[in-house]
Amino acid sequence: MSTYKSSGVDIKAGEETVNKIKDLVKSTHNKNVLSGIGYFGSFFEIDKNEFENPVLVSSVDGVGTKLKIAFMMDKHDTIGQDLVNHCVNDIAVCGAEPKYFLDYLAFGKLYPYKAEQIVSGFAKACAENNVALVGGETAEMPGIYDADEYDMSGTVVGIVEKSKIINGENTAKGDLLIGFRSTGLHTNGYSLARNVLFNYYKVDDIPEELDLPLGEELLKIHKSYLSLISKLKVMNGLKAFSHITGGGIIGNTKRVVPQNLSIKIDWDAWEVNPIFKLIQKLGEVPIEDMRSAFNMGIGLIAVVDKNSADEIINLTTQINEPGIVIGEISEI
């Protein structure tokens, strides 16, 4: 006799998971959330008095093969934070205020305790970013994923006043690039990092160049820059932001630079994180590959008028987010 459970899908495990996570999800809700777990859709009420001409801004993403590190460490409470923060950053750099987040989780085998850890990460990051976790989907997909593995994606939706959209259209020759530090790899370049590092180390090893076991270093949380962006976007001279993800500093920053201009980076302006130096040394990775695969220690860039740079750097230093002038906009 064949049943759904014998085929690898346990409906009771799904119900147990819902019971474990519902309080976590509810803890992120605010007065705008009109529905709870169980509806076919999620309802979020927009305050009509908050914006004159509101524009919805959305982003969807995953965390790539950083998941492999979570599997190896059997640690699942931070990977959800990575996903939320990554998505939040992507719309915050457009000037948007993130409002709500939805997740998708697909397991080879659904272990409720593991799902609870992941969702606890979603909830923590949502609370820190003042975002409501309004819904999600959990699937059990034997034959697609191994029993101890899963995949995830997330979608964030925010709102920006149309007149305050930040897209770099006013970026001009002579503008400076102010960089802000990353915590490490964030959520990009893990296929290259794993290919190099695990030829030499295990997740519990502490390489001489690092202060932490390798697995902990690689699981450092993708930083949210929302608070920093919120303070900078209202300052005079701010032209654009660049969230440094896949494609590196140049690949992402060119999105907000007009095609008739170019980006000049001073690659010696900051100290590169030890983890990047270790990857490059062990793998003999060409510098061009390093700079296109990784953020190299800079997770966010603000493009600013050169006459406003000192004021902006002074502000960010005061709030313990010291900015570094790492380049400028020049002619092609």
C-alpha positions in Angstrom: 0.0 0.0 0.0 1.3 3.4 -0.9 0.5 6.5 1.1 1.6 10.2 0.8 3.8 9.6 3.9 5.4 6.5 2.4 6.2 8.6 -0.7 8.1 11.0 1.5 5.6 13.7 2.4 4.4 13.9 6.0 1.4 16.2 6.3 1.5 15.9 10.1 5.0 17.3 10.1 3.7 20.2 8.1 1.0 20.8 10.7 3.5 20.6 13.5 5.7 23.1 11.8 2.8 25.6 11.5 2.2 25.2 15.2 5.8 25.8 16.0 6.2 29.0 13.9 2.9 30.7 14.2 3.9 32.7 17.3 7.2 33.7 15.7 5.3 35.0 12.6 2.7 36.8 14.7 5.4 38.6 16.7 6.4 40.5 13.6 2.9 41.8 12.8 1.7 45.3 13.2 -1.6 47.1 12.7 -1.3 47.0 9.0 -1.4 43.2 8.9 -5.0 42.0 8.5 -4.5 38.2 8.3 -2.7 35.4 10.1 -1.4 32.0 9.1 -4.0 29.9 7.3 -5.5 32.2 4.7 -5.0 31.7 1.0 -3.4 35.2 0.8 -1.9 37.8 3.1 -3.5 41.1 3.6 -1.5 44.3 4.3 -3.2 47.6 4.7 -1.5 50.7 3.3 -1.8 54.0 5.2 -3.2 56.4 2.6 -2.0 59.4 4.6 1.6 58.2 4.8 2.4 58.9 1.1 1.1 61.2 -1.6 2.1 59.1 -4.6 3.2 55.7 -3.3 5.2 53.3 -5.5 5.6 49.7 -4.5 9.1 48.3 -4.7 9.8 44.6 -4.4 12.7 42.2 -4.6 13.0 38.4 -4.5 16.2 36.5 -3.8 17.8 33.5 -2.2 21.0 32.8 -0.3 22.7 30.6 -2.8 25.1 27.9 -1.7 25.7 29.5 1.7 23.0 27.0 2.6 25.7 24.3 2.3 27.5 25.8 5.2 24.4 25.7 7.3 23.9 22.0 6.5 27.5 21.2 7.4 27.2 23.1 10.7 23.7 21.9 11.4 23.0 25.5 12.3 19.8 27.0 10.8 18.9 30.1 12.9 21.0 32.7 11.0 20.4 31.8 7.4 16.9 33.3 7.5 18.4 36.6 8.7 20.7 36.5 5.7 17.7 36.3 3.4 15.6 39.0 5.0 18.5 41.5 5.2 19.6 40.8 1.6 16.1 41.5 0.3 15.6 44.6 2.5 18.9 46.1 1.3 17.9 45.6 -2.3 14.9 47.8 -2.0 16.3 50.2 0.7 18.9 51.4 -1.8 16.1 52.5 -4.1 14.8 54.7 -1.3 12.0 52.3 -0.2 10.8 51.6 3.2 10.3 47.8 3.5 6.8 46.8 4.7 6.4 43.0 4.5 8.2 39.8 3.7 7.2 36.4 2.4 9.3 33.2 2.4 9.4 30.0 0.5 11.0 26.9 2.0 11.5 23.5 0.3 12.8 20.5 2.2 13.9 17.1 1.2 12.4 16.0 4.5 10.6 18.4 6.7 11.9 18.4 10.2 9.7 20.8 12.3 12.6 21.8 14.6 14.7 22.8 11.7 12.0 24.8 10.1 11.4 26.5 13.4 15.1 27.6 13.6 15.0 29.0 10.0 11.7 30.9 10.7 13.2 32.2 13.9 15.8 33.9 11.8 13.2 35.4 9.5 11.3 36.7 12.5 14.4 38.2 14.1 15.5 40.0 11.0 12.0 41.2 10.2 11.7 42.6 13.7 15.0 44.4 13.4 14.0 45.9 10.1 10.5 46.7 11.2 9.1 44.4 8.5 6.0 42.1 8.9 6.4 38.5 8.1 3.0 38.0 6.5 3.2 34.7 4.9 5.2 31.8 3.4 5.1 28.4 1.8 6.7 25.2 3.1 7.1 22.3 0.8 8.4 18.8 1.3 10.0 17.6 -2.0 11.6 14.1 -1.7 13.6 13.3 -4.8 14.4 16.9 -5.5 16.4 17.6 -2.4 18.3 15.2 -0.1 16.7 14.5 3.2 18.9 16.8 5.2 18.8 19.7 2.7 16.5 22.5 1.8 16.3 25.6 -0.3 14.8 29.0 0.3 13.8 32.2 -1.3 12.1 35.4 0.0 10.3 38.4 -1.3 10.1 41.8 0.3 7.7 44.6 -0.6 8.2 48.2 0.3 6.9 51.6 -0.5 8.7 54.8 -1.7 7.3 58.2 -2.5 7.6 58.5 -6.3 9.4 61.9 -6.1 11.9 60.3 -3.7 13.0 57.2 -5.7 16.8 56.9 -5.7 18.1 55.6 -9.0 21.3 57.4 -9.7 19.9 59.6 -12.5 21.7 62.6 -11.1 25.1 60.9 -10.7 27.8 63.1 -12.3 31.5 63.3 -13.0 33.4 64.0 -9.8 31.0 62.3 -7.4 32.7 60.2 -4.8 32.0 56.6 -3.7 31.8 56.1 0.0 32.0 52.5 1.0 30.7 50.8 4.2 32.1 47.6 5.6 30.5 44.1 5.1 30.6 41.4 7.7 32.2 39.0 5.2 30.9 37.1 2.2 27.3 38.1 3.0 25.4 35.8 0.6 27.6 35.7 -2.5 30.6 33.8 -3.8 30.1 30.7 -1.8 30.5 28.3 -4.6 34.0 29.6 -5.2 34.8 29.9 -1.5 33.7 26.3 -0.8 35.6 25.0 -3.8 38.8 26.5 -2.4 38.5 26.4 1.4 37.3 22.8 1.9 40.2 21.4 0.0 42.3 22.5 3.0 40.0 22.9 6.0 36.9 21.4 7.8 34.2 23.7 9.2 35.5 23.4 12.7 39.1 24.3 11.8 40.4 27.7 12.7 42.8 28.9 10.0 45.7 30.9 11.2 44.3 34.0 9.4 41.0 33.9 11.1 39.7 34.4 14.7 36.8 32.0 14.3 36.2 28.4 13.1 35.8 28.5 9.4 32.1 27.5 9.5 31.3 30.4 11.8 33.2 32.8 9.7 31.3 31.7 6.6 27.9 31.9 8.4 28.4 35.5 9.5 25.1 37.3 8.9 24.5 39.4 5.8 24.3 42.9 7.3 21.3 45.0 7.0 22.1 48.6 6.0 18.5 49.9 6.3 19.1 52.1 9.3 22.2 53.6 7.7 20.5 54.2 4.4 17.5 55.8 6.2 19.8 58.4 7.7 21.8 59.0 4.5 19.0 59.3 2.0 17.7 62.5 3.4 21.1 64.3 3.3 22.1 66.8 0.7 24.4 65.5 -2.0 23.3 61.9 -1.8 23.0 60.6 -5.4 22.6 56.8 -5.2 23.3 53.6 -3.3 24.8 50.3 -4.4 24.2 47.1 -2.5 27.2 44.9 -3.2 26.1 41.4 -4.0 26.8 39.0 -6.9 28.9 40.9 -9.5 31.0 42.7 -6.9 31.6 46.4 -6.5 31.8 47.4 -10.2 29.0 45.0 -11.3 26.5 46.4 -8.9 27.5 50.1 -8.8 27.3 50.5 -12.5 23.6 49.9 -12.2 23.2 53.4 -10.8 25.8 55.2 -13.0 24.8 56.7 -16.3 26.3 54.9 -19.3 28.4 57.9 -20.4 30.3 57.7 -17.1 32.7 55.2 -15.5 33.7 54.0 -12.1 37.2 54.4 -10.7 37.9 52.4 -7.6 40.9 52.7 -5.4 41.3 49.1 -4.4 43.9 50.0 -1.7 41.6 52.4 0.1 40.5 49.8 2.7 41.8 46.7 4.4 40.2 43.6 2.8 38.7 41.1 5.2 41.1 38.2 6.1 38.6 35.6 4.7 39.0 37.1 1.2 42.8 37.1 1.4 42.7 33.4 2.5 40.5 32.4 -0.4 42.7 34.2 -2.9 45.9 32.8 -1.5 44.8 29.2 -1.2 43.0 29.1 -4.5 45.4 31.3 -6.4 42.3 33.1 -7.6 42.9 35.8 -10.1 42.1 39.3 -8.7 39.5 39.9 -11.4 37.6 36.8 -10.2 37.8 37.9 -6.6 36.5 41.3 -7.3 33.6 40.0 -9.4 32.6 37.1 -7.1 32.9 38.9 -3.7 32.2 42.2 -2.1 35.8 42.3 -0.9 34.8 43.9 2.5 32.4 46.6 1.2 28.7 45.8 1.4 27.2 49.2 0.6 28.3 52.2 -1.4 26.9 55.7 -1.3 27.4 57.8 -4.4 27.7 61.4 -3.2 28.5 64.9 -4.3 32.2 65.6 -3.4 31.2 68.7 -1.5 29.0 66.6 0.8 31.4 63.8 1.4 33.0 65.2 4.6 29.6 65.9 6.2 28.4 62.4 5.3 31.5 60.7 6.6 31.3 62.7 9.9 27.7 61.5 10.4 28.4 57.9 9.7 31.5 57.9 12.0 29.3 59.3 14.8 26.8 56.4 14.4 29.6 53.8 14.3 29.3 53.1 10.6 32.5 54.8 9.4 32.5 55.5 5.6 35.6 55.2 3.4 36.1 57.1 0.2 36.9 54.2 -2.2 36.6 55.8 -5.6 35.0 58.4 -7.8 32.9 58.8 -10.9 34.8 59.8 -14.0 34.4 60.2 -17.8 34.8 57.1 -20.0 
